[in-house]
């Protein structure tokens, strides 16, 4: 049986690993960029925040959809699975799961080593531009034939215009799929102030999100300063709240208050 993954991110690499471990399949992973697993390597500010001990059904918008998946493969199952690969992990006080080495690239390399041993084909620098259904088969880029195709390209949410692509949406629309509009929910937040002089610095802080002069959310954690944006785990959590608020009111006025002491 031939299976294709479109997109070379965390979902594709881990799923390809899991399938190749338990089933005799011919698997191919397509990635339009030069290297697979870029976000996996960079997760947790490079430390590799792969999952969370407190993953739960009630944390999701569509509980009925995720329930069978989460119940079938819990965070403890994930830890046991990556341990079988040789990756030791730990969880911080918020339940975030990291490799013991605190290097995201370690998990990426372990997955790639496994995929290589099981003859999983990885096609980097290869964008999927066409996907057609012919009988029971799927034809990728007019040439490659598969029994199953899994789309795992992520979305354009939070990407600059030069990185955005309409191809996955147009392909899936042609196959009869529909879409809920995307919005970035785990992303850096651009700021108006000039913070170029502290680009690259990190600092723990207490944060407040103030919308239309009303405090709507608080949290604490590490903040990573970019030249024109705030990033880091604490900002990602806050960005999700901001994204939902912007869906309600696109013209809102938002401020972020940082207590660095």
N, C-alpha and C positions, 0 to 999 in steps of 0.2 A: 504494500500500500504506500502511495506517495503523498506526502504532506508538505505544504509550504506555509511558512510564516512570513508575513509581510511586515517588515519593521524589525530591527535588530536590537530591541531594548530588553529590559529586565523580564517582561512577561514572555517574550519569545525565547530568550536564552534559557530561562528556568523551565519553561514548558517543554522545550526541545530536549533539555537534559532529562526531565522526568519521563517523557515518552520514550526516549532512546534507551533509558535504563530498564523500562518495564515491558517494552514491545519491540518487535522486529519491524521497523518502519524505515522507509527512505525519506529523510527529512532535509529540507532546504530552507535556509533563512536568508531573506533578501533585506539588504540595508542600503539606502541611497547614499549615506555618508561614507567616509573613508574607514570608519572603525565602528564595530558593534559595541554596545554596552556603555556608551559614553555617560549617560545619566546614571547608570548603575554604579559606575566608577566614581562619579562626582557626588552621589547622594550623601546626605549628612555632612555637607561641606568637605567632602573627600574622605570622611571617616567610614562611610558605608552604612547608612541607616536603612536597613532592608525591610524591617517589619516592626510590629509593635505588639507587646504582650497583651494589650487591652483591645485588640481588634474584636469588634462585636457587631452583631447584626443591627442593633439599634443606632449605630453610628452612621448608617447609610441612608440615602434618600429613598431607595427602593428596597425595603427589607425583604420582601418576598423573593426578589431576584437573587440577592446575595446569600440568603439563609442556607440553602443546600450546599453552596460552595464553602462558606466559612465553617459550617458544621462538619463538612467532610475533610477539611484540611485546616487545622487550627494552628495558631502560632507555635504551640509545642511540637506539632507535627513538622512544621517548617524547621525548627531548631534541630530536631532529630535528623531530618533529611540532609541539611547542610553539614551536620556533624559526620554523616556517613561519607561526605566528600572530603572530610579532613579539616573543616572549618569550625574553629571554636568561637563561641559568641558569648556576649553578656548583654544584660538589659540595664538601662539607667533607671533613675527614680521615676521617670515618666513612662517607663515601659518600652522605650525605643531600643531596638535590637541592633547591636553593632558587632562586627568581628572583633575578636580579642586584640588583634593587631591594630585596630582602628584605621584600617586602610581599605577603602572600597574596592580598589583594584584587585585585591586578593581574591574576593569572591568571583569577580569577573574572569580572572585567569583560571580559577578552578573549574568554572563552568566550561570555558573554552577548551581546556585540556580534556575534559570528559567528552565534549562534543566531537573533538578530533579523534579520540579513541573509538567512538561509535560511528565514525564516518558520516557525521552530519555535515552537509555542505553549507558553507557560509559564503554568500555572494555580496561582498562589499562593493561600494561604488556602483550599485546596480539599483536604479529606481524602477519600481513597477509602474508602468505607464498604461498598460492594458490588461484586463482580465475578462475573459469570455467563457461562457458556459456552453459546452458542446456535448449534448447527451448527459452522461453522468460525470463527465470530466470538466476540469477547469483549465483553461489555457492562459498561461502568464506570458506577457510580452510576445504574444503570437507564436511562441515556440514551445515553452516548457509545459508539460501536462501533469496534472495532479488530481488525486481523488478528493482531497480536502484542502481548503485554503483558510488560514486564520489571519485576519487583519489585526495587527497590534501596532499601529503607527502612531498612537497618541493623537493629539489634536494640535491645531494651530494656536490654541489659547496661550497667551503670554509670549508668543514668538514675534519678533520683528517682521516687518513686511517682506524683507529679503529672504527670510527663512520659511515663510508660509508656503503651503502647497495646497492646491484645490484638487489634486489628482485622486487621493483616496476617496474623498466625498463623491466626486463625479463617477468613479468606478462603481462604488456601492449603490449610488442612486440608480445607475443603469441596470443594476441587478435587482432593483425593487426595494431597496432599503430606504428608510427615512431617518432624519436626524433631529435631535433636540439641539438648539443653538448652544455652541460652546462658550464657556467663560473661564478665565484662569482662576483657579482656586488654591493653588500652591505655587506661588510665584514671588519673585522680588517685587518691590514696590518702588516705582520711580518717585523722586522728590524734586521739588523746585529749587531747593537750596544748593549752593555750590559746596560739595563735600569732597572735592577731588583730592584735597590735601591729606585726607585720612583714608583714601582708597586702600582696601586690603586689610584694614585693622578689624579686630574682633573685640567685643566687649559684652559681658553679661549685663542685662538691664531689666528693669520693670517697664512694661510698655502699656500705653493707653491708646485706644483708637477713639478719636473724637469726631463725630459726624454731625454736621450742622450744629456745632457748639454743644453737643450732648455726648457724654461718655457712654459708649455702647459695648466696649470689650476691653478686658485687661488680661495680660499674661506676663510671664517672666521667662527669660532664656537668653541664649547667645544671639547677638546681632552682628552681622557682617556688613561692613560699610563698603559700598562700591563708589565709583566716582560720581554717579548720578542716581544711585538707588540704595535701598536698604535690603539686605538679604539675611540668610540664616534661618534656623529652625523656628525661632520665635516669630519672625516676620512672616514666614510661610503660613503659620497658624493664623496670624492676624489677617493675612491677605485673603484667606477663605471667607472670613466674616465680611471684609470689605467688598469682595466680589458679589456676595449675596445682596448686600445693601445697595450696590450699584445697579443690580438687576431691578430692584424696587424703584430706585430713583437715580437715573443716569447723570443728573446734574447736581448731585450732592457735593458738599464741601467737606473734605476729610483732612484731618490732622493726626499726626502720630507724636505722642509725647514720650520721651525716653528719660528714665531716671537711671543714670549711669553709675550712681553711687550706692 
